[in-house]
Amino acid sequence: MFDEFAKDVLDTADAFAERARMIGQDVQNVQLRQMQEAASVQSASAGQSMREAIEEADANLLVIIKELREAAKAANQSDDPGTVDLFTRVVQIHEKHEWFLRDILKRSDGLVV
């Protein structure tokens, strides 16, 4: 489940980089450490139960969805429909995965205790 989610999300990284280049931004190399320090979400803690890991992933997705929607609004205010479209597509990917995690957490099937 997490592998599929990671693939879907990582596939969007190139789209963001390409979009930044298309609109003329000078994209500089950014170190992974800088990105992690600036992130609104956190990496999983060691020793979490499956339920805790899924709850944390769901909470992180809600933060990301909110930030993507805000970015789409900013792009719309800047009259940049191409960037709005990109953010809209990426929001839908994250919403699909958040819905799936939320559904897993609601079920009482014993898979997530």
Steps between C-alpha positions, in 0.01 A plus 500: 500500500772747598710395198214587263449833674872581485511419128199722428649790695854464368364499146377857563845635594612526138177675406563769761862544390397520135227751580743721691736495202216569254396817677859619503611443855868445567484166677797459729616177653343455840645256748265235638585613853375853422175360365451283809564791734245715318237225478165536673480125551726269695654157440359203687637422843666169572291234668161621383213256470340460158202707618729780622691500171178522300359772729819700457497452122137613489573809711796586276285463190243741639776759552633450149153518343435829681833645384446385141157664494652824631768482230233445234315810624821704483566377145144590405542850645816529289301405189704182445254232383776251419624499857143489634442190288815334631407567862145378434625169359740450792230585757284227348781245540542591866124508563467149358768366735363691799154359437648150482688543830194651668295202385755255641495679835117488516468129430480254786647210307800444729757596237598816686499468877 
